[in-house]
Amino acid sequence: MEISGRTRVCCVIGDPIEHTLSPLMHNAAFKHLKLDLVYVAFRVRKEELENAVKGMCSLGIHGLNVTMPHKNAIIKYLDEVDSTAKFIGSVNTVLNNDGKLMGFNTDGLGALKALKENQVHLDGKKLLLLGAGGAARAIAFQLASEVEEIRILNRDGEKAKQLAKALREKFNRKIVGDTLSASNIKEQLKDADILVNATSVGMHPNSEQTLVNREWLKPNMAVMDIVYNPVETRLLRDAKSVGAKVVYGTEMLVFQGAASFEIWFNRPAPVEVMRKAVLRSINEVNVSVEGAS
């Protein structure tokens, strides 16, 4: 990759930021398409967020991804926020449109694409969603018009009920919220067609943790985990062992990244190139960690 005075910049901001795979994914896409662009990561502390957003304009940064803890707070510094991101209350993608900063959220779209591209049929199905945080809100919003019913379980049950109420009012579907507990998960899985874990449970290095007992899973269901490191979480390994269809978190990661790319450049993203870059990086990191232990 050659960087010149004409090279444009895209970036991701967050704190911490060292773990991000976005630079690998997007730089692989830029290289494949021979675009004179570079993608970098910046650690931005909470108290510096406003200055960072102003700097995006001053430096002419074309596209910005936003990760924790800034997805909510950045909204007040943007000129325009699309209806999806406004409802969710979370922005993960910003387009610098000639100095006008426009905010979007591609997490839900990434989940929807991941499910559809893996032949998970949504029409008439019942979805059990674990979690009610930012990613879960985005997924619920995107899938509410696609499925027949959504049940949301969250450790803070009131938060799940509030999300369900807001979604019911908007989509006029059967959507309920309750407290995340072993008994509720077991009960709700009895007739669920799709299970999505939108919590961080099972993430490396706690990769043997799961909220779901293997015995509660069924071969005729689809299971997606938004955790992408490890690629195959304990939940997905258990789901695969009972014959359920599994959708990996890397799929959502790649498709939300591809959606950001398409917002920035108004052209199709090289999804397979981006997927290979993500998988290669995760595998290399895990091999390195295992070799050091």
Secondary structure as a PSIPRED ss2 file (coil, helix, strand):
# PSIPRED VFORMAT (PSIPRED V4.0)

   1 M C   1.000  0.000  0.000
   2 E C   1.000  0.000  0.000
   3 I C   1.000  0.000  0.000
   4 S C   1.000  0.000  0.000
   5 G C   1.000  0.000  0.000
   6 R C   1.000  0.000  0.000
   7 T C   1.000  0.000  0.000
   8 R E   0.000  0.000  1.000
   9 V E   0.000  0.000  1.000
  10 C E   0.000  0.000  1.000
  11 C E   0.000  0.000  1.000
  12 V E   0.000  0.000  1.000
  13 I E   0.000  0.000  1.000
  14 G E   0.000  0.000  1.000
  15 D C   1.000  0.000  0.000
  16 P C   1.000  0.000  0.000
  17 I C   1.000  0.000  0.000
  18 E C   1.000  0.000  0.000
  19 H C   1.000  0.000  0.000
  20 T C   1.000  0.000  0.000
  21 L C   1.000  0.000  0.000
  22 S H   0.000  1.000  0.000
  23 P H   0.000  1.000  0.000
  24 L H   0.000  1.000  0.000
  25 M H   0.000  1.000  0.000
  26 H H   0.000  1.000  0.000
  27 N H   0.000  1.000  0.000
  28 A H   0.000  1.000  0.000
  29 A H   0.000  1.000  0.000
  30 F H   0.000  1.000  0.000
  31 K H   0.000  1.000  0.000
  32 H H   0.000  1.000  0.000
  33 L C   1.000  0.000  0.000
  34 K C   1.000  0.000  0.000
  35 L C   1.000  0.000  0.000
  36 D C   1.000  0.000  0.000
  37 L E   0.000  0.000  1.000
  38 V E   0.000  0.000  1.000
  39 Y E   0.000  0.000  1.000
  40 V E   0.000  0.000  1.000
  41 A E   0.000  0.000  1.000
  42 F E   0.000  0.000  1.000
  43 R E   0.000  0.000  1.000
  44 V C   1.000  0.000  0.000
  45 R C   1.000  0.000  0.000
  46 K H   0.000  1.000  0.000
  47 E H   0.000  1.000  0.000
  48 E H   0.000  1.000  0.000
  49 L H   0.000  1.000  0.000
  50 E H   0.000  1.000  0.000
  51 N H   0.000  1.000  0.000
  52 A H   0.000  1.000  0.000
  53 V H   0.000  1.000  0.000
  54 K H   0.000  1.000  0.000
  55 G H   0.000  1.000  0.000
  56 M H   0.000  1.000  0.000
  57 C H   0.000  1.000  0.000
  58 S H   0.000  1.000  0.000
  59 L H   0.000  1.000  0.000
  60 G C   1.000  0.000  0.000
  61 I C   1.000  0.000  0.000
  62 H C   1.000  0.000  0.000
  63 G E   0.000  0.000  1.000
  64 L E   0.000  0.000  1.000
  65 N E   0.000  0.000  1.000
  66 V E   0.000  0.000  1.000
  67 T C   1.000  0.000  0.000
  68 M C   1.000  0.000  0.000
  69 P C   1.000  0.000  0.000
  70 H C   1.000  0.000  0.000
  71 K C   1.000  0.000  0.000
  72 N C   1.000  0.000  0.000
  73 A H   0.000  1.000  0.000
  74 I H   0.000  1.000  0.000
  75 I H   0.000  1.000  0.000
  76 K H   0.000  1.000  0.000
  77 Y H   0.000  1.000  0.000
  78 L C   1.000  0.000  0.000
  79 D C   1.000  0.000  0.000
  80 E E   0.000  0.000  1.000
  81 V E   0.000  0.000  1.000
  82 D C   1.000  0.000  0.000
  83 S H   0.000  1.000  0.000
  84 T H   0.000  1.000  0.000
  85 A H   0.000  1.000  0.000
  86 K H   0.000  1.000  0.000
  87 F H   0.000  1.000  0.000
  88 I H   0.000  1.000  0.000
  89 G C   1.000  0.000  0.000
  90 S C   1.000  0.000  0.000
  91 V C   1.000  0.000  0.000
  92 N C   1.000  0.000  0.000
  93 T E   0.000  0.000  1.000
  94 V E   0.000  0.000  1.000
  95 L E   0.000  0.000  1.000
  96 N E   0.000  0.000  1.000
  97 N E   0.000  0.000  1.000
  98 D C   1.000  0.000  0.000
  99 G C   1.000  0.000  0.000
 100 K E   0.000  0.000  1.000
 101 L E   0.000  0.000  1.000
 102 M E   0.000  0.000  1.000
 103 G E   0.000  0.000  1.000
 104 F E   0.000  0.000  1.000
 105 N C   1.000  0.000  0.000
 106 T C   1.000  0.000  0.000
 107 D H   0.000  1.000  0.000
 108 G H   0.000  1.000  0.000
 109 L H   0.000  1.000  0.000
 110 G H   0.000  1.000  0.000
 111 A H   0.000  1.000  0.000
 112 L H   0.000  1.000  0.000
 113 K H   0.000  1.000  0.000
 114 A H   0.000  1.000  0.000
 115 L H   0.000  1.000  0.000
 116 K H   0.000  1.000  0.000
 117 E H   0.000  1.000  0.000
 118 N C   1.000  0.000  0.000
 119 Q C   1.000  0.000  0.000
 120 V C   1.000  0.000  0.000
 121 H C   1.000  0.000  0.000
 122 L C   1.000  0.000  0.000
 123 D C   1.000  0.000  0.000
 124 G C   1.000  0.000  0.000
 125 K C   1.000  0.000  0.000
 126 K E   0.000  0.000  1.000
 127 L E   0.000  0.000  1.000
 128 L E   0.000  0.000  1.000
 129 L E   0.000  0.000  1.000
 130 L E   0.000  0.000  1.000
 131 G C   1.000  0.000  0.000
 132 A C   1.000  0.000  0.000
 133 G C   1.000  0.000  0.000
 134 G H   0.000  1.000  0.000
 135 A H   0.000  1.000  0.000
 136 A H   0.000  1.000  0.000
 137 R H   0.000  1.000  0.000
 138 A H   0.000  1.000  0.000
 139 I H   0.000  1.000  0.000
 140 A H   0.000  1.000  0.000
 141 F H   0.000  1.000  0.000
 142 Q H   0.000  1.000  0.000
 143 L H   0.000  1.000  0.000
 144 A C   1.000  0.000  0.000
 145 S C   1.000  0.000  0.000
 146 E C   1.000  0.000  0.000
 147 V C   1.000  0.000  0.000
 148 E C   1.000  0.000  0.000
 149 E E   0.000  0.000  1.000
 150 I E   0.000  0.000  1.000
 151 R E   0.000  0.000  1.000
 152 I E   0.000  0.000  1.000
 153 L E   0.000  0.000  1.000
 154 N E   0.000  0.000  1.000
 155 R C   1.000  0.000  0.000
 156 D C   1.000  0.000  0.000
 157 G H   0.000  1.000  0.000
 158 E H   0.000  1.000  0.000
 159 K H   0.000  1.000  0.000
 160 A H   0.000  1.000  0.000
 161 K H   0.000  1.000  0.000
 162 Q H   0.000  1.000  0.000
 163 L H   0.000  1.000  0.000
 164 A H   0.000  1.000  0.000
 165 K H   0.000  1.000  0.000
 166 A H   0.000  1.000  0.000
 167 L H   0.000  1.000  0.000
 168 R H   0.000  1.000  0.000
 169 E H   0.000  1.000  0.000
 170 K H   0.000  1.000  0.000
 171 F H   0.000  1.000  0.000
 172 N C   1.000  0.000  0.000
 173 R C   1.000  0.000  0.000
 174 K E   0.000  0.000  1.000
 175 I E   0.000  0.000  1.000
 176 V E   0.000  0.000  1.000
 177 G E   0.000  0.000  1.000
 178 D E   0.000  0.000  1.000
 179 T E   0.000  0.000  1.000
 180 L C   1.000  0.000  0.000
 181 S C   1.000  0.000  0.000
 182 A H   0.000  1.000  0.000
 183 S H   0.000  1.000  0.000
 184 N H   0.000  1.000  0.000
 185 I H   0.000  1.000  0.000
 186 K H   0.000  1.000  0.000
 187 E H   0.000  1.000  0.000
 188 Q H   0.000  1.000  0.000
 189 L C   1.000  0.000  0.000
 190 K C   1.000  0.000  0.000
 191 D C   1.000  0.000  0.000
 192 A C   1.000  0.000  0.000
 193 D C   1.000  0.000  0.000
 194 I E   0.000  0.000  1.000
 195 L E   0.000  0.000  1.000
 196 V E   0.000  0.000  1.000
 197 N E   0.000  0.000  1.000
 198 A C   1.000  0.000  0.000
 199 T C   1.000  0.000  0.000
 200 S C   1.000  0.000  0.000
 201 V C   1.000  0.000  0.000
 202 G C   1.000  0.000  0.000
 203 M C   1.000  0.000  0.000
 204 H C   1.000  0.000  0.000
 205 P C   1.000  0.000  0.000
 206 N C   1.000  0.000  0.000
 207 S C   1.000  0.000  0.000
 208 E C   1.000  0.000  0.000
 209 Q C   1.000  0.000  0.000
 210 T C   1.000  0.000  0.000
 211 L C   1.000  0.000  0.000
 212 V C   1.000  0.000  0.000
 213 N C   1.000  0.000  0.000
 214 R H   0.000  1.000  0.000
 215 E H   0.000  1.000  0.000
 216 W H   0.000  1.000  0.000
 217 L C   1.000  0.000  0.000
 218 K C   1.000  0.000  0.000
 219 P C   1.000  0.000  0.000
 220 N C   1.000  0.000  0.000
 221 M C   1.000  0.000  0.000
 222 A E   0.000  0.000  1.000
 223 V E   0.000  0.000  1.000
 224 M E   0.000  0.000  1.000
 225 D E   0.000  0.000  1.000
 226 I C   1.000  0.000  0.000
 227 V C   1.000  0.000  0.000
 228 Y C   1.000  0.000  0.000
 229 N C   1.000  0.000  0.000
 230 P C   1.000  0.000  0.000
 231 V C   1.000  0.000  0.000
 232 E C   1.000  0.000  0.000
 233 T C   1.000  0.000  0.000
 234 R H   0.000  1.000  0.000
 235 L H   0.000  1.000  0.000
 236 L H   0.000  1.000  0.000
 237 R H   0.000  1.000  0.000
 238 D H   0.000  1.000  0.000
 239 A H   0.000  1.000  0.000
 240 K H   0.000  1.000  0.000
 241 S H   0.000  1.000  0.000
 242 V C   1.000  0.000  0.000
 243 G C   1.000  0.000  0.000
 244 A C   1.000  0.000  0.000
 245 K E   0.000  0.000  1.000
 246 V E   0.000  0.000  1.000
 247 V E   0.000  0.000  1.000
 248 Y C   1.000  0.000  0.000
 249 G H   0.000  1.000  0.000
 250 T H   0.000  1.000  0.000
 251 E H   0.000  1.000  0.000
 252 M H   0.000  1.000  0.000
 253 L H   0.000  1.000  0.000
 254 V H   0.000  1.000  0.000
 255 F H   0.000  1.000  0.000
 256 Q H   0.000  1.000  0.000
 257 G H   0.000  1.000  0.000
 258 A H   0.000  1.000  0.000
 259 A H   0.000  1.000  0.000
 260 S H   0.000  1.000  0.000
 261 F H   0.000  1.000  0.000
 262 E H   0.000  1.000  0.000
 263 I H   0.000  1.000  0.000
 264 W H   0.000  1.000  0.000
 265 F H   0.000  1.000  0.000
 266 N C   1.000  0.000  0.000
 267 R C   1.000  0.000  0.000
 268 P C   1.000  0.000  0.000
 269 A C   1.000  0.000  0.000
 270 P C   1.000  0.000  0.000
 271 V H   0.000  1.000  0.000
 272 E H   0.000  1.000  0.000
 273 V H   0.000  1.000  0.000
 274 M H   0.000  1.000  0.000
 275 R H   0.000  1.000  0.000
 276 K H   0.000  1.000  0.000
 277 A H   0.000  1.000  0.000
 278 V H   0.000  1.000  0.000
 279 L H   0.000  1.000  0.000
 280 R H   0.000  1.000  0.000
 281 S H   0.000  1.000  0.000
 282 I H   0.000  1.000  0.000
 283 N H   0.000  1.000  0.000
 284 E H   0.000  1.000  0.000
 285 V H   0.000  1.000  0.000
 286 N H   0.000  1.000  0.000
 287 V H   0.000  1.000  0.000
 288 S H   0.000  1.000  0.000
 289 V H   0.000  1.000  0.000
 290 E H   0.000  1.000  0.000
 291 G H   0.000  1.000  0.000
 292 A H   0.000  1.000  0.000
 293 S C   1.000  0.000  0.000
